[in-house]
């Protein structure tokens, strides 16, 4: 005989979060799409993305499979299954750093542009502020790039040294992230 008290106690049901089958499919497709983005990264970029060895091996394997083939579809399904056990948010953040259209990449780019302009227009205080945030920077090389960029700006020449300075700042930022 069934007791009414068995049905009236819903306290254990509150702990369970119900997810619809459609929502689960959306999440699986999102993980598979993230896996496809990983497959488009270069080897150097992949080294900086935190992931398991099994997922890394599966992503490397993608380069050996013909694109738009049934084998690639099956392999991407496998990558999607592997992605379930990964920290998708961390991987997404790392992939966004390399995606030129992402907000994270744009924000980093603008921050580096502001630093470049501050270093060229400012004095030693700006350089010390930058060095406090980036202690791995080569001070001599940085000073030389700044000096050359200031000379170009004074002579109203094309900003070749300013570009070199920006490139160096970007390399330092990517090295810190990686």
Kinemage of the C-alpha trace (Angstrom):
@kinemage 1
@onewidth
@group {chain A} dominant
@subgroup {mainchain}
@vectorlist {calphas} color= white
{ca unk a 1} P 0.000 0.000 0.000
{ca unk a 2} L 1.269 3.474 -0.905
{ca unk a 3} L 1.554 6.015 1.871
{ca unk a 4} L 0.527 9.645 1.222
{ca unk a 5} L 3.526 10.895 3.170
{ca unk a 6} L 5.825 9.448 0.484
{ca unk a 7} L 4.372 11.871 -2.052
{ca unk a 8} L 4.034 14.912 0.176
{ca unk a 9} L 7.758 15.164 1.005
{ca unk a 10} L 9.217 17.146 -1.906
{ca unk a 11} L 12.376 18.243 -0.108
{ca unk a 12} L 14.606 15.844 -2.040
{ca unk a 13} L 13.134 17.044 -5.359
{ca unk a 14} L 14.327 20.611 -4.702
{ca unk a 15} L 17.955 19.503 -4.942
{ca unk a 16} L 17.560 18.154 -8.476
{ca unk a 17} L 17.753 20.593 -11.379
{ca unk a 18} L 15.753 19.356 -14.334
{ca unk a 19} L 17.149 20.088 -17.783
{ca unk a 20} L 15.127 19.498 -20.917
{ca unk a 21} L 16.411 17.295 -23.697
{ca unk a 22} L 16.487 20.332 -26.001
{ca unk a 23} L 18.637 22.262 -23.546
{ca unk a 24} L 21.036 19.319 -23.252
{ca unk a 25} L 21.317 19.162 -27.049
{ca unk a 26} L 22.041 22.911 -27.192
{ca unk a 27} L 24.803 22.494 -24.641
{ca unk a 28} L 26.287 19.542 -26.551
{ca unk a 29} L 26.285 21.518 -29.806
{ca unk a 30} L 27.894 24.476 -28.051
{ca unk a 31} L 30.671 22.214 -26.745
{ca unk a 32} L 31.131 20.719 -30.206
{ca unk a 33} L 31.318 24.215 -31.736
{ca unk a 34} L 33.962 25.152 -29.170
{ca unk a 35} L 35.865 22.000 -30.172
{ca unk a 36} L 35.688 23.091 -33.814
{ca unk a 37} L 37.122 26.484 -32.876
{ca unk a 38} L 39.943 24.710 -31.053
{ca unk a 39} L 40.675 22.736 -34.209
{ca unk a 40} L 41.263 25.981 -36.135
{ca unk a 41} L 43.953 27.253 -33.733
{ca unk a 42} L 47.644 27.016 -34.550
{ca unk a 43} L 49.946 24.683 -32.613
{ca unk a 44} L 51.428 27.598 -30.645
{ca unk a 45} L 47.971 28.857 -29.722
{ca unk a 46} L 46.851 25.374 -28.661
{ca unk a 47} L 49.770 25.150 -26.233
{ca unk a 48} L 48.331 28.040 -24.230
{ca unk a 49} L 44.823 26.566 -23.935
{ca unk a 50} L 44.258 24.585 -20.707
{ca unk a 51} L 42.849 21.153 -21.605
{ca unk a 52} L 43.345 17.468 -20.929
{ca unk a 53} L 45.872 15.414 -22.899
{ca unk a 54} L 43.085 13.341 -24.450
{ca unk a 55} L 41.346 16.441 -25.815
{ca unk a 56} L 44.648 17.898 -27.025
{ca unk a 57} L 45.406 14.657 -28.909
{ca unk a 58} L 41.912 14.650 -30.448
{ca unk a 59} L 42.308 18.264 -31.590
{ca unk a 60} L 45.706 17.507 -33.149
{ca unk a 61} L 44.141 14.492 -34.880
{ca unk a 62} L 41.643 16.822 -36.603
{ca unk a 63} L 44.380 18.153 -38.864
{ca unk a 64} L 44.892 14.673 -40.356
{ca unk a 65} L 41.230 14.123 -41.247
{ca unk a 66} L 39.707 15.467 -44.455
{ca unk a 67} L 37.460 18.440 -43.768
{ca unk a 68} L 33.743 18.088 -44.530
{ca unk a 69} L 33.933 14.299 -44.486
{ca unk a 70} L 31.876 11.830 -42.501
{ca unk a 71} L 35.026 10.923 -40.608
{ca unk a 72} L 35.416 14.561 -39.543
{ca unk a 73} L 31.786 14.676 -38.378
{ca unk a 74} L 32.315 11.546 -36.268
{ca unk a 75} L 35.577 12.913 -34.902
{ca unk a 76} L 33.988 16.238 -33.961
{ca unk a 77} L 31.267 14.278 -32.125
{ca unk a 78} L 34.083 12.562 -30.229
{ca unk a 79} L 35.672 15.951 -29.472
{ca unk a 80} L 32.268 17.147 -28.211
{ca unk a 81} L 32.062 14.135 -25.866
{ca unk a 82} L 35.558 14.874 -24.559
{ca unk a 83} L 34.591 18.519 -24.029
{ca unk a 84} L 31.899 17.449 -21.513
{ca unk a 85} L 34.591 16.660 -18.947
{ca unk a 86} L 36.543 19.890 -19.588
{ca unk a 87} L 36.208 23.355 -18.077
{ca unk a 88} L 34.428 24.907 -21.056
{ca unk a 89} L 34.481 28.478 -19.692
{ca unk a 90} L 38.263 28.478 -19.293
{ca unk a 91} L 38.733 27.045 -22.773
{ca unk a 92} L 36.274 29.581 -24.228
{ca unk a 93} L 38.181 32.437 -22.592
{ca unk a 94} L 41.450 31.148 -24.041
{ca unk a 95} L 39.932 30.764 -27.526
{ca unk a 96} L 38.451 34.277 -27.338
{ca unk a 97} L 41.935 35.702 -26.843
{ca unk a 98} L 42.818 34.484 -30.338
{ca unk a 99} L 39.514 35.349 -31.988
{ca unk a 100} L 39.947 38.764 -33.604
{ca unk a 101} L 36.214 39.427 -33.412
{ca unk a 102} L 35.800 38.684 -29.727
{ca unk a 103} L 35.342 41.288 -27.023
{ca unk a 104} L 38.248 39.908 -24.974
{ca unk a 105} L 40.648 40.275 -27.888
{ca unk a 106} L 39.390 43.779 -28.656
{ca unk a 107} L 39.699 44.845 -25.015
{ca unk a 108} L 43.268 43.524 -24.810
{ca unk a 109} L 44.123 45.252 -28.093
{ca unk a 110} L 42.768 48.610 -26.873
{ca unk a 111} L 44.581 48.295 -23.556
{ca unk a 112} L 47.867 47.723 -25.408
{ca unk a 113} L 47.187 50.714 -27.664
{ca unk a 114} L 46.625 52.909 -24.587
{ca unk a 115} L 49.878 51.660 -23.044
{ca unk a 116} L 51.762 52.381 -26.263
{ca unk a 117} L 50.398 55.922 -26.404
{ca unk a 118} L 51.088 56.519 -22.711
{ca unk a 119} L 54.661 55.290 -23.063
{ca unk a 120} L 55.347 57.470 -26.118
{ca unk a 121} L 53.705 60.614 -24.734
{ca unk a 122} L 54.647 60.162 -21.088
{ca unk a 123} L 57.877 60.180 -19.227
{ca unk a 124} L 59.731 57.853 -16.939
{ca unk a 125} L 56.720 57.573 -14.585
{ca unk a 126} L 54.659 55.881 -17.308
{ca unk a 127} L 57.514 53.493 -18.051
{ca unk a 128} L 57.822 52.598 -14.354
{ca unk a 129} L 54.059 52.027 -14.147
{ca unk a 130} L 54.226 49.668 -17.126
{ca unk a 131} L 57.242 47.836 -15.702
{ca unk a 132} L 55.471 47.342 -12.372
{ca unk a 133} L 52.664 45.533 -14.220
{ca unk a 134} L 55.050 43.685 -16.569
{ca unk a 135} L 58.284 42.876 -14.751
{ca unk a 136} L 59.406 40.454 -17.477
{ca unk a 137} L 59.865 43.300 -20.003
{ca unk a 138} L 63.350 44.017 -21.346
{ca unk a 139} L 63.888 47.557 -20.037
{ca unk a 140} L 66.653 48.500 -22.460
{ca unk a 141} L 64.751 47.288 -25.497
{ca unk a 142} L 61.591 49.011 -24.293
{ca unk a 143} L 63.400 52.326 -23.707
{ca unk a 144} L 64.952 52.135 -27.190
{ca unk a 145} L 61.586 51.501 -28.842
{ca unk a 146} L 60.015 54.401 -26.934
{ca unk a 147} L 62.890 56.729 -27.789
{ca unk a 148} L 62.674 55.873 -31.511
{ca unk a 149} L 58.885 56.288 -31.525
{ca unk a 150} L 59.201 59.734 -29.881
{ca unk a 151} L 61.755 60.824 -32.507
{ca unk a 152} L 59.453 59.691 -35.320
{ca unk a 153} L 56.523 61.571 -33.800
{ca unk a 154} L 58.587 64.760 -33.472
{ca unk a 155} L 59.739 64.550 -37.086
{ca unk a 156} L 56.216 63.594 -38.239
{ca unk a 157} L 57.501 60.421 -39.881
{ca unk a 158} L 55.468 57.243 -40.397
{ca unk a 159} L 55.072 55.432 -37.062
{ca unk a 160} L 57.234 52.366 -37.778
{ca unk a 161} L 58.797 52.371 -34.307
{ca unk a 162} L 55.402 52.873 -32.679
{ca unk a 163} L 54.248 49.722 -34.496
{ca unk a 164} L 57.340 47.865 -33.290
{ca unk a 165} L 56.606 49.057 -29.745
{ca unk a 166} L 53.008 47.839 -30.004
{ca unk a 167} L 54.173 44.483 -31.358
{ca unk a 168} L 56.586 44.106 -28.435
{ca unk a 169} L 53.849 45.011 -25.925
{ca unk a 170} L 51.526 42.452 -27.546
{ca unk a 171} L 54.215 39.747 -27.385
{ca unk a 172} L 54.738 40.469 -23.689
{ca unk a 173} L 50.990 40.314 -23.016
{ca unk a 174} L 50.605 37.009 -24.879
{ca unk a 175} L 53.602 35.554 -23.034
{ca unk a 176} L 51.999 36.473 -19.709
{ca unk a 177} L 48.681 34.869 -20.698
{ca unk a 178} L 50.350 31.740 -22.042
